[in-house]
Amino acid sequence: MSENKKTLHDILKNFQEIEMELIESGGEIDEKIEILLSINESQLNDKLDGYEKFSRYLKGQIEYLKNMEEHYTKRRKILENSIRRCRESMLLALTTTDNKSIKTKEFNFSIGKTEKWNIDPSLIPNVEKDDLIKHGHAENLFKIHINELKNIYKDKNEKIPDWINIQESLFIRVS
């Protein structure tokens, strides 16, 4: 395999092969092993540089796509607002002329009515809340605020309860 076509996996495999040679030589680092280490480390450095350059290229693509999303979102909202204004104008025309419906050659226009309900849960008595939940008309949600818990248990050095599971992961920092 050509030197510049080695994958990161191949480079790591070479490090393992060098490790095996080191073990076979009784731990003695001879000139051959030093040369292999130098070559492999150089290839690793080149590969990591390549990965980082590609990552930065992808970040540039992401920024471009985000800008395009914003551009098209703005365009979509303008068009949606135009439709809304047209419909409001048509509704105003029907209500101003006191027409409930108008039939044209192509369309039938009529005034419809919708309802929007808003609930203030703080005004509902607990007995009624329980009844609504019991009959499946509502649900009782419990939501933990992770950042609040982190503040409690990290800053005050309190014992972390068993129901909290903390998973750590590694990440690469590039400067």
DOVEXNU-737520 format. One record per residue (C-alpha): residue in one letter; x, y, z. Coordinates in Angstrom, 2 decimals, padded with zeros to 5 digits. Layout:
REM residues N
a  X  Y  Z
...
This chain:
REM residues 175
m  000.00  000.00  000.00
s  001.33  003.44  -000.95
e  002.58  005.62  001.94
n  000.05  008.43  001.33
k  -002.88  006.07  000.98
k  -002.58  004.55  004.46
t  -005.70  004.82  006.55
l  -005.65  005.83  010.19
h  -006.43  002.20  010.97
d  -003.37  001.09  008.95
i  -001.14  003.52  010.84
l  -002.41  002.26  014.20
k  -001.89  -001.31  012.99
n  001.73  -000.39  012.16
f  002.20  000.91  015.70
q  000.98  -002.47  016.99
e  003.42  -004.25  014.67
i  006.26  -002.06  015.96
e  005.14  -002.93  019.49
m  005.36  -006.64  018.65
e  008.88  -006.15  017.21
l  009.85  -004.33  020.41
i  008.55  -007.22  022.52
e  010.37  -009.76  020.33
s  013.62  -007.80  020.70
g  013.30  -007.95  024.48
g  012.36  -004.27  024.79
e  015.49  -003.02  023.05
i  014.86  -000.07  020.73
d  017.29  -000.55  017.89
e  017.85  001.68  014.85
k  015.28  -000.23  012.76
i  012.55  000.28  015.38
e  013.48  003.96  015.76
i  013.19  004.45  011.99
l  009.82  002.63  011.91
l  008.57  004.74  014.84
s  009.70  007.94  013.16
i  008.06  007.01  009.84
n  004.83  005.90  011.49
e  004.66  008.98  013.72
s  005.19  011.19  010.67
q  002.38  009.36  008.85
l  000.14  009.73  011.92
n  000.86  013.47  012.08
d  000.09  013.85  008.37
k  -003.11  011.82  008.71
l  -004.30  013.86  011.73
d  -003.55  017.08  009.84
g  -005.57  015.73  006.93
y  -008.49  014.79  009.18
e  -008.45  018.23  010.79
k  -008.33  019.99  007.42
f  -011.26  017.89  006.24
s  -013.16  018.62  009.48
r  -012.62  022.34  008.96
y  -013.80  022.04  005.36
l  -016.95  020.30  006.61
k  -017.48  023.04  009.21
g  -017.32  025.55  006.36
q  -019.92  023.53  004.47
i  -022.12  023.43  007.58
e  -021.91  027.23  007.91
y  -022.77  027.63  004.24
l  -025.77  025.31  004.63
k  -026.91  027.15  007.78
n  -026.77  030.43  005.86
m  -028.76  028.90  003.02
e  -031.30  027.52  005.53
e  -031.68  031.02  007.00
h  -032.03  032.47  003.51
y  -034.72  029.98  002.48
t  -036.47  030.20  005.85
k  -036.67  033.97  005.40
r  -038.03  033.53  001.87
r  -040.58  030.94  003.04
k  -041.77  033.25  005.84
i  -042.17  036.14  003.40
l  -044.29  033.96  001.13
e  -046.33  032.61  004.08
n  -046.95  036.18  005.28
s  -048.04  037.19  001.76
i  -050.56  034.34  001.73
r  -051.80  035.31  005.20
r  -052.26  038.96  004.13
c  -054.11  037.89  000.97
r  -056.45  035.70  003.01
e  -056.99  038.47  005.58
s  -057.83  040.86  002.73
m  -060.32  038.38  001.25
l  -061.91  037.84  004.69
l  -062.13  041.61  005.20
a  -063.79  041.97  001.79
l  -066.40  039.32  002.65
t  -067.15  040.71  006.13
t  -067.21  044.33  004.90
t  -069.73  043.47  002.18
d  -071.67  041.31  004.68
n  -071.34  038.24  002.48
k  -071.14  034.82  004.14
s  -070.12  033.21  000.83
i  -069.37  034.11  -002.77
k  -069.22  031.76  -005.72
t  -066.96  032.66  -008.64
k  -066.20  030.82  -011.88
e  -063.25  029.03  -010.27
f  -063.74  029.02  -006.49
n  -066.26  029.11  -003.68
f  -065.42  031.52  -000.86
s  -067.08  031.34  002.53
i  -066.38  032.53  006.03
g  -065.43  029.84  008.53
k  -064.93  030.06  012.26
t  -062.35  028.35  014.46
e  -061.88  028.18  018.19
k  -058.62  028.35  020.09
w  -058.64  027.13  023.67
n  -056.07  028.14  026.25
i  -055.82  026.51  029.64
d  -054.30  027.99  032.78
p  -053.31  024.88  034.78
s  -052.72  026.92  037.94
l  -056.49  027.63  038.12
i  -057.50  023.94  038.00
p  -058.18  022.45  041.45
n  -056.02  019.41  042.31
v  -059.09  017.14  042.49
e  -060.01  018.09  038.93
k  -056.41  017.63  037.77
d  -056.37  014.12  039.24
d  -059.68  013.35  037.54
l  -058.42  014.63  034.16
i  -055.28  012.48  034.48
k  -057.31  009.46  035.62
h  -059.54  009.67  032.53
g  -056.62  010.17  030.12
h  -057.46  013.81  029.32
a  -054.16  015.05  030.80
e  -050.82  013.72  031.93
n  -048.67  014.57  034.87
l  -045.15  015.33  033.62
f  -042.03  015.28  035.73
k  -039.04  017.02  034.17
i  -035.62  017.16  035.75
h  -033.37  020.14  035.04
i  -029.95  018.52  034.53
n  -027.97  021.76  034.89
e  -029.61  022.46  038.25
l  -028.63  018.98  039.47
k  -025.07  019.46  038.23
n  -024.85  022.67  040.24
i  -026.14  020.95  043.38
y  -023.87  017.92  043.25
k  -020.68  019.35  041.72
d  -020.38  022.62  043.63
k  -021.35  021.37  047.07
n  -019.42  018.09  046.88
e  -022.53  016.20  047.94
k  -022.79  012.44  047.49
i  -024.31  011.70  044.09
p  -027.42  009.50  044.41
d  -027.68  006.13  042.68
w  -030.36  007.40  040.30
i  -027.84  009.70  038.63
n  -025.60  008.08  036.04
i  -022.61  010.11  034.86
q  -020.91  009.04  031.66
e  -017.64  010.60  030.64
s  -016.38  010.67  027.09
l  -013.20  011.83  025.45
f  -013.01  014.44  022.73
i  -010.24  015.93  020.67
r  -009.23  019.53  021.19
v  -007.42  021.23  018.32
s  -005.67  024.55  018.63
